Amino acid sequence: MKQIATTQDVDEALSADTAILFKYSMTCPISANARGEMEAFLERQPDAPVYRLDVHQAPEASVYVAEKTGIEHESPQVIVLRNGKTGYTATHFDVRAKDLEEQLA
């Protein structure tokens, strides 16, 4: 997973053919569950273009994602982008490895 820390990192992800943005908090138990799902997803899809964003460490980047995608901020949250356009989103307990695998199929 690539770490997003700045708005420039967000722009890099948005310019990719496919990008999976994973926004989370290290202090939230629901985010801990979502991190487990992302780890399971990456075990099966190690080359997946996942970008992670800790919303507490990079709040400006988190707000910028919402502005650029038009998707309201949530945490945890997964946003799948194709050529900069939103293709799929999930939040909280809806962040599931199997659903992400289906999105890349």
C-alpha positions as CSV (number, residue, x, y, z in Angstrom):
1,M,0.0,0.0,0.0
2,K,1.2,3.5,-0.8
3,Q,0.7,6.1,1.9
4,I,-1.2,9.3,1.1
5,A,0.1,12.2,3.2
6,T,-0.4,15.2,1.0
7,T,-2.8,16.6,-1.6
8,Q,-0.1,15.9,-4.2
9,D,-0.3,12.2,-3.2
10,V,-4.1,12.4,-3.7
11,D,-3.6,13.9,-7.2
12,E,-1.2,11.0,-8.0
13,A,-3.8,8.4,-7.0
14,L,-6.5,10.2,-9.0
15,S,-4.3,10.2,-12.1
16,A,-3.8,6.4,-12.0
17,D,-5.7,4.1,-14.3
18,T,-7.1,2.3,-11.2
19,A,-6.7,3.4,-7.6
20,I,-8.2,2.1,-4.4
21,L,-8.3,4.8,-1.7
22,F,-8.5,3.4,1.9
23,K,-9.3,6.1,4.5
24,Y,-9.1,5.1,8.1
25,S,-8.3,6.1,11.7
26,M,-5.8,4.3,13.9
27,T,-7.9,4.9,17.0
28,C,-11.3,3.6,15.7
29,P,-12.3,0.0,16.3
30,I,-14.4,0.0,13.1
31,S,-11.4,1.1,11.2
32,A,-9.5,-1.8,12.8
33,N,-12.0,-4.2,11.3
34,A,-11.7,-2.5,7.9
35,R,-7.9,-2.6,8.0
36,G,-8.2,-6.4,8.6
37,E,-10.4,-6.6,5.5
38,M,-7.9,-4.6,3.5
39,E,-5.0,-6.9,4.7
40,A,-7.0,-9.9,3.6
41,F,-7.7,-8.3,0.2
42,L,-4.0,-7.5,-0.3
43,E,-3.0,-11.1,0.6
44,R,-5.1,-12.3,-2.3
45,Q,-4.4,-9.3,-4.6
46,P,-0.8,-8.1,-3.6
47,D,-0.4,-6.0,-6.8
48,A,-3.6,-4.0,-6.2
49,P,-3.1,-0.3,-6.4
50,V,-4.1,0.6,-2.8
51,Y,-3.4,4.0,-1.4
52,R,-4.0,4.4,2.4
53,L,-4.8,7.6,4.2
54,D,-4.8,8.0,7.9
55,V,-7.4,10.7,8.4
56,H,-5.8,12.0,11.6
57,Q,-2.3,12.2,10.2
58,A,-3.4,13.7,6.9
59,P,-6.6,15.7,7.5
60,E,-6.0,18.1,4.6
61,A,-5.5,15.2,2.2
62,S,-8.7,13.6,3.5
63,V,-10.8,16.7,2.9
64,Y,-9.1,17.1,-0.5
65,V,-10.3,13.6,-1.5
66,A,-13.9,14.6,-0.6
67,E,-13.6,17.8,-2.6
68,K,-12.0,16.1,-5.7
69,T,-14.3,13.1,-5.8
70,G,-17.6,14.7,-4.5
71,I,-17.9,11.8,-2.0
72,E,-18.7,12.8,1.5
73,H,-15.9,12.0,4.0
74,E,-16.4,8.8,6.1
75,S,-13.9,6.7,8.0
76,P,-13.2,4.0,7.4
77,Q,-14.0,4.4,3.7
78,V,-12.9,2.7,0.5
79,I,-13.2,4.5,-2.9
80,V,-12.4,2.7,-6.1
81,L,-11.4,5.0,-8.9
82,R,-10.9,4.3,-12.6
83,N,-9.3,7.1,-14.5
84,G,-10.1,9.5,-11.8
85,K,-13.8,8.7,-11.7
86,T,-15.5,7.0,-8.8
87,G,-16.5,3.4,-9.5
88,Y,-17.3,2.0,-6.1
89,T,-17.5,3.1,-2.5
90,A,-17.9,1.4,0.9
91,T,-17.8,2.6,4.4
92,H,-17.6,1.2,7.9
93,F,-18.5,-2.5,8.1
94,D,-19.3,-2.6,4.4
95,V,-15.5,-2.5,3.7
96,R,-15.0,-6.2,2.7
97,A,-12.2,-7.9,0.9
98,K,-14.5,-10.0,-1.3
99,D,-16.4,-6.9,-2.5
100,L,-13.1,-5.3,-3.5
101,E,-12.0,-8.4,-5.3
102,E,-15.2,-8.3,-7.3
103,Q,-14.5,-4.7,-8.2
104,L,-11.2,-5.7,-9.8
105,A,-12.5,-8.7,-11.6
